[in-house]
């Protein structure tokens, strides 16, 4: 296996709407990382490059291996938004059905059905599947991931008190409650059910929604706030306190996704904080 090293230079466009709208130049292809770095030093003498000296990047590529093996998401994301709406309908429909269930088993069954249906909708459409399930490289260390997870779990503990207080202050906003399964059903839900919750919500409300709405919201703080509000709103049935607390935690989960570049640490954080709450 032989690899080459690509030296890129990127800088923001003058009319850029967000930090991802950049002018990218391929400077050259080199046989080693050292050669690529030597080329970077040479380019620093020239106009343009010396104005943005920290904007060089080196990427490694294997020869005779296809890139973009999973395809790409078009800049026209309107179809992605419609598939998001359809997945959202599946989730809300299952929530409405849950409100009429009086047994833990039937409540959980409708919950699982709604989440699996929503994920199936996104998986069935090629463009939506790429946006929802594409993989990427981790951008931060495992140690930093642990710090993020610990911090988010502590934040979730911190918002529990105002969450309960708001639900007590506005009881009419609480339309339902989580079930209390026992024995084998509780064990099954703690492992399978909570994992399904974490995966479905992180795929839909973090990775997918970020890509689908990026042309309209950008990828800055406005997008983080908007997607966090949507994440909180999907918990509409659990009371105003739950809506606000999940929106707050969702904001930091989105920041973690932006920082880490991959979804699995975010889903793991989500699973662990749910496990702490329901175990």
C-alpha positions as semicolon CSV with decimal commas, in nm:
position;residue;x (nm);y (nm);z (nm)
1;X;0,000;0,000;0,000
2;X;0,139;0,338;-0,107
3;X;0,013;0,677;-0,002
4;X;0,067;1,032;-0,120
5;X;0,026;1,358;0,069
6;X;-0,191;1,639;-0,063
7;X;-0,117;1,996;0,046
8;X;-0,422;2,222;0,052
9;X;-0,466;2,590;0,126
10;X;-0,809;2,726;0,229
11;X;-0,927;3,069;0,329
12;X;-1,275;3,218;0,380
13;X;-1,446;3,382;0,085
14;X;-1,513;3,755;0,113
15;X;-1,889;3,694;0,076
16;X;-1,890;3,383;0,297
17;X;-2,207;3,318;0,497
18;X;-2,037;3,078;0,739
19;X;-1,697;2,932;0,825
20;X;-1,738;2,639;0,583
21;X;-1,765;2,864;0,276
22;X;-1,399;2,870;0,175
23;X;-1,177;2,907;-0,129
24;X;-0,972;2,585;-0,155
25;X;-0,652;2,537;-0,352
26;X;-0,462;2,214;-0,409
27;X;-0,099;2,324;-0,380
28;X;0,059;1,992;-0,473
29;X;0,090;1,616;-0,427
30;X;0,397;1,482;-0,244
31;X;0,557;1,151;-0,161
32;X;0,592;1,220;0,212
33;X;0,461;1,444;0,486
34;X;0,806;1,605;0,509
35;X;0,797;1,701;0,140
36;X;0,448;1,849;0,185
37;X;0,566;2,055;0,481
38;X;0,868;2,177;0,284
39;X;0,632;2,291;0,009
40;X;0,423;2,476;0,269
41;X;0,731;2,666;0,387
42;X;0,818;2,759;0,030
43;X;0,468;2,892;-0,040
44;X;0,479;3,121;0,264
45;X;0,703;3,357;0,063
46;X;0,430;3,428;-0,192
47;X;0,138;3,670;-0,195
48;X;-0,190;3,529;-0,069
49;X;-0,033;3,234;0,106
50;X;0,162;3,457;0,344
51;X;-0,163;3,642;0,429
52;X;-0,312;3,315;0,560
53;X;-0,008;3,127;0,693
54;X;-0,209;2,897;0,923
55;X;-0,458;2,784;0,660
56;X;-0,257;2,498;0,512
57;X;-0,375;2,140;0,550
58;X;-0,214;1,810;0,457
59;X;-0,431;1,511;0,374
60;X;-0,308;1,158;0,318
61;X;-0,453;0,951;0,032
62;X;-0,398;0,592;-0,067
63;X;-0,314;0,535;-0,433
64;X;-0,564;0,333;-0,643
65;X;-0,835;0,366;-0,377
66;X;-1,164;0,541;-0,448
67;X;-1,261;0,845;-0,245
68;X;-1,621;0,952;-0,174
69;X;-1,714;0,584;-0,152
70;X;-2,043;0,675;0,019
71;X;-2,136;0,951;-0,227
72;X;-2,206;1,309;-0,120
73;X;-2,495;1,531;-0,017
74;X;-2,610;1,782;-0,280
75;X;-2,609;2,151;-0,195
76;X;-2,985;2,144;-0,260
77;X;-3,098;1,986;0,065
78;X;-3,473;2,050;0,025
79;X;-3,544;1,678;-0,036
80;X;-3,350;1,598;0,283
81;X;-3,575;1,832;0,478
82;X;-3,887;1,656;0,350
83;X;-3,747;1,319;0,455
84;X;-3,669;1,471;0,795
85;X;-4,032;1,584;0,823
86;X;-4,151;1,233;0,735
87;X;-3,922;1,078;0,998
88;X;-4,045;1,339;1,246
89;X;-4,407;1,243;1,173
90;X;-4,324;0,880;1,255
91;X;-4,171;0,986;1,588
92;X;-4,460;1,215;1,685
93;X;-4,720;0,956;1,582
94;X;-4,558;0,699;1,811
95;X;-4,550;0,956;2,093
96;X;-4,923;1,020;2,053
97;X;-4,991;0,646;2,063
98;X;-4,776;0,614;2,378
99;X;-4,996;0,864;2,560
100;X;-5,283;0,613;2,540
101;X;-5,084;0,319;2,675
102;X;-5,120;0,209;3,036
103;X;-4,878;-0,086;3,033
104;X;-4,500;-0,046;3,022
105;X;-4,462;-0,313;2,752
106;X;-4,705;-0,149;2,509
107;X;-4,559;0,199;2,583
108;X;-4,209;0,078;2,500
109;X;-4,330;-0,111;2,193
110;X;-4,475;0,204;2,041
111;X;-4,158;0,393;2,130
112;X;-3,940;0,135;1,957
113;X;-4,169;0,123;1,652
114;X;-4,157;0,499;1,605
115;X;-3,780;0,522;1,633
116;X;-3,709;0,224;1,408
117;X;-3,956;0,355;1,150
118;X;-3,791;0,698;1,149
119;X;-3,444;0,546;1,102
120;X;-3,577;0,314;0,830
121;X;-3,720;0,609;0,638
122;X;-3,380;0,780;0,633
123;X;-3,198;0,457;0,551
124;X;-3,428;0,377;0,257
125;X;-3,345;0,692;0,057
126;X;-2,988;0,709;-0,080
127;X;-2,934;1,083;-0,026
128;X;-3,090;1,070;0,321
129;X;-2,888;0,757;0,406
130;X;-2,563;0,936;0,322
131;X;-2,656;1,235;0,538
132;X;-2,772;1,021;0,830
133;X;-2,524;0,736;0,840
134;X;-2,202;0,850;0,676
135;X;-1,884;0,799;0,875
136;X;-1,590;1,027;0,934
137;X;-1,260;1,055;1,116
138;X;-1,232;1,148;1,482
139;X;-1,089;1,500;1,526
140;X;-1,016;1,496;1,899
141;X;-0,840;1,265;2,142
142;X;-1,013;0,996;2,344
143;X;-0,920;1,188;2,658
144;X;-1,109;1,495;2,534
145;X;-1,406;1,273;2,444
146;X;-1,413;1,148;2,804
147;X;-1,405;1,507;2,931
148;X;-1,697;1,600;2,707
149;X;-1,900;1,299;2,822
150;X;-1,833;1,368;3,191
151;X;-1,917;1,735;3,146
152;X;-2,245;1,665;2,965
153;X;-2,349;1,408;3,227
154;X;-2,278;1,663;3,502
155;X;-2,475;1,927;3,312
156;X;-2,771;1,688;3,287
157;X;-2,759;1,637;3,664
158;X;-2,750;2,015;3,714
159;X;-3,065;2,079;3,506
160;X;-3,271;1,812;3,685
161;X;-3,382;2,049;3,964
162;X;-3,510;2,334;3,742
163;X;-3,665;2,072;3,514
164;X;-3,872;1,927;3,798
165;X;-3,959;2,273;3,931
166;X;-4,089;2,391;3,594
167;X;-4,299;2,077;3,550
168;X;-4,452;2,137;3,893
169;X;-4,512;2,505;3,817
170;X;-4,673;2,425;3,479
171;X;-4,847;2,090;3,535
172;X;-5,076;2,126;3,232
173;X;-4,772;2,094;3,004
174;X;-4,703;1,742;3,134
175;X;-4,911;1,515;2,910
176;X;-4,747;1,184;2,993
177;X;-4,478;1,008;3,191
178;X;-4,207;0,754;3,127
179;X;-4,302;0,395;3,217
180;X;-4,146;0,191;3,498
181;X;-4,075;-0,154;3,354
182;X;-3,958;-0,429;3,587
183;X;-3,744;-0,742;3,574
184;X;-3,638;-0,860;3,229
185;X;-3,824;-0,580;3,048
186;X;-3,635;-0,316;3,244
187;X;-3,302;-0,484;3,168
188;X;-3,394;-0,508;2,798
189;X;-3,495;-0,142;2,785
190;X;-3,183;-0,024;2,969
191;X;-2,959;-0,185;2,709
192;X;-3,154;-0,203;2,383
193;X;-3,416;0,067;2,440
194;X;-3,186;0,340;2,565
195;X;-2,932;0,258;2,293
196;X;-3,209;0,295;2,034
197;X;-3,309;0,629;2,188
198;X;-2,952;0,761;2,179
199;X;-2,880;0,642;1,825
200;X;-3,210;0,756;1,674
201;X;-3,208;1,100;1,834
202;X;-2,842;1,169;1,763
203;X;-2,869;1,054;1,402
204;X;-3,184;1,256;1,336
205;X;-3,144;1,565;1,556
206;X;-2,770;1,604;1,543
207;X;-2,602;1,463;1,230
208;X;-2,892;1,459;0,983
209;X;-3,054;1,787;1,076
210;X;-2,717;1,962;1,073
211;X;-2,654;1,865;0,710
212;X;-3,012;1,907;0,591
213;X;-3,051;2,262;0,725
214;X;-2,694;2,385;0,673
215;X;-2,772;2,588;0,356
216;X;-3,042;2,776;0,548
217;X;-2,901;2,794;0,901
218;X;-2,528;2,786;0,832
219;X;-2,309;2,590;1,070
220;X;-2,255;2,846;1,344
221;X;-2,421;2,926;1,674
222;X;-2,759;3,002;1,512
223;X;-2,769;2,649;1,371
224;X;-2,667;2,504;1,708
225;X;-2,944;2,696;1,887
226;X;-3,211;2,614;1,628
227;X;-3,139;2,241;1,619
228;X;-3,128;2,233;1,999
229;X;-3,472;2,395;2,017
230;X;-3,606;2,133;1,774
231;X;-3,451;1,859;1,988
232;X;-3,619;2,001;2,296
233;X;-3,951;2,034;2,115
234;X;-3,963;1,662;2,031
235;X;-4,005;1,606;2,406
236;X;-4,324;1,818;2,401
237;X;-4,532;1,562;2,586
238;X;-4,304;1,542;2,894
239;X;-4,356;1,896;3,020
240;X;-4,201;2,240;2,983
241;X;-3,916;2,149;3,217
242;X;-3,818;1,851;3,005
243;X;-3,836;2,055;2,684
244;X;-3,601;2,322;2,819
245;X;-3,360;2,079;2,985
246;X;-3,329;1,857;2,678
247;X;-3,278;2,164;2,459
248;X;-2,996;2,275;2,691
249;X;-2,826;1,936;2,691
250;X;-2,887;1,910;2,315
251;X;-2,698;2,233;2,261
252;X;-2,385;2,086;2,418
253;X;-2,430;1,756;2,235
254;X;-2,430;1,948;1,906
255;X;-2,119;2,138;2,012
256;X;-1,956;1,804;2,092
257;X;-2,043;1,674;1,746
258;X;-1,892;1,981;1,582
259;X;-1,579;1,943;1,793
260;X;-1,531;1,566;1,758
261;X;-1,636;1,529;1,394
262;X;-1,794;1,187;1,458
263;X;-2,127;1,080;1,602
264;X;-2,043;0,779;1,818
265;X;-1,899;0,981;2,113
266;X;-2,212;1,199;2,113
267;X;-2,442;0,895;2,102
268;X;-2,238;0,736;2,383
269;X;-2,276;1,049;2,596
270;X;-2,650;1,049;2,529
271;X;-2,680;0,681;2,622
272;X;-2,484;0,721;2,945
273;X;-2,683;1,019;3,070
274;X;-3,009;0,831;2,997
275;X;-2,871;0,524;3,171
276;X;-2,792;0,733;3,479
277;X;-3,145;0,876;3,477
278;X;-3,335;0,550;3,427
279;X;-3,120;0,279;3,587
